[in-house]
Amino acid sequence: MQRKIKEIIVHCSATFPEQVVTVNDIDQWHKQRGFDCIGYHYVVYLDGTIHVGRPIEKEGAHCKGHNANSIGVCYVGGLNKVGKPCDTRTDKQKKVLRCLIATLKAEYPGAVVYGHSDFASKACPCFNAKSEYQDL
Ligand SMILES: [Zn+2]
C-alpha cells in the first residue's frame, strides 16, 4: 500500500567538510543503531549526485514520531572542521537539494518541507529548510 506523504524532512549526515560518505556508510551506521537499513530515502553527495537509500514505499527511520508519513532527505556534511554543526552544503548540493525537493513536492502535492530541527532539539540539518524551500 502506498504511504501518504505529508512531510519532506531534511537532514545532514553530521560529517566533516569534504568527508566522503556513501549510502553504504550510512547504511552501516544505521544498522549499528538497530535500524534494518539506512533510515533516509535520499542522500545528496558532496558532488551533488542523488542516491537512493531506503525505498519510498518503506517507512523511514530518520525523525521520531514523523516517519510514517514522510520522506527523509539527507545531504552529506553538516559539521565544520572542528565538529560543530554547520551548513556545509556545496553549491552543487544546494542546487540539487532544491531540485529534488521541488520534484518531491510535485509528486506529493500538499507535502510540507521541514528540517529535522523543527521536530527535535538537534541542529540537523544546520540551515532553515522550512524557510529556504517555502517558495517551492
Ligand atoms: Zn537529522
Boltz pocket constraint, residues with backbone or C-beta under 6 A from the ligand:
constraints:
  - pocket:
      binder: B
      contacts: [[A, 10], [A, 11], [A, 12], [A, 62], [A, 116], [A, 124], [A, 125]]
      max_distance: 6.0
